[in-house]
Amino acid sequence: MPARRTLLQAGAAAVGALSVSLLKPLEAREQGVAQSPPQTATQIPPQSPQSSPPQTASQIPSGASPSRLPERPTPAIGTLIDTPRTTLIDGTVIEANAFRGKLLLVQLWASWCPFCRKQNPLLDKLWRSRRSDGVELLGLSIDEKPDVLKRYVAEHGYRFPVARLDAAWWAAIGRPKGLPILWVIDRESRLKQIEIGEMFPEDIEFLERWI
């Protein structure tokens, strides 16, 4: 009898396990749980294509509006910067690499930018006081209308050279998001510092360490 009881108990356990295994898929189906088979290699969606490289100056129309030039990363610190030929808003032409041997501050700004309005006088003051020490300042504006830009510069009494951002400068120094932006290029034409956003008076004074 003990052997028969043990046999019956084993049979009952097997039936119970089989019932549980049959009930689990049914419970999952009733609960709305989908049991899809694992994906095969042919079912895995392809990876998204890599982003295309940034445009070069030759791909940008020469007369492109400054404000419509796309964002572009700045060169790495220490990069040799070849400054392009530049025509100022007064018609003066500065030849390519004419700033070599000078400490060049390049500021991207606009007449409608409130932060630029605060920073411009500080940079203008620094440039006037240290120009004899080989400091140059070039303002690159993204204003759409040259006449508006000329009038703004005259009304505010800025004396530093001003030009409009073009494809050549865009390719040389980049165009990150934000205003104002300041690039510091040393006497060997290497990029030493980039500042995005408004600089306070103490920040402007600290630029003198590069002189």
Stockholm file with secondary structure:
# STOCKHOLM 1.0

chainA/1-211         MPARRTLLQAGAAAVGALSVSLLKPLEAREQGVAQSPPQTATQIPPQSPQSSPPQTASQIPSGASPSRLPERPTPAIGTLIDTPRTTLIDGTVIEANAFRGKLLLVQLWASWCPFCRKQNPLLDKLWRSRRSDGVELLGLSIDEKPDVLKRYVAEHGYRFPVARLDAAWWAAIGRPKGLPILWVIDRESRLKQIEIGEMFPEDIEFLERWI
#=GR chainA/1-211 SS CHHHHHHHHHHHHHHHHHHHHHHHHHHHHHTTCCCCCCCCTTTSCCCCCCCCCCCCGGGSCTTCCGGGSCCBCCCCTTCBCCCCCEEBTTSCEECTTTTTTSEEEEEEECTTCHHHHHHHHHHHHHHHHHGGGTEEEEEEECCSCHHHHHHHHHHHTCCSCEEECCHHHHHHHCBCSSSSEEEEECTTSBEEEEEESCCCHHHHHHGGGGC
#=GC SS_cons         CHHHHHHHHHHHHHHHHHHHHHHHHHHHHHTTCCCCCCCCTTTSCCCCCCCCCCCCGGGSCTTCCGGGSCCBCCCCTTCBCCCCCEEBTTSCEECTTTTTTSEEEEEEECTTCHHHHHHHHHHHHHHHHHGGGTEEEEEEECCSCHHHHHHHHHHHTCCSCEEECCHHHHHHHCBCSSSSEEEEECTTSBEEEEEESCCCHHHHHHGGGGC
//
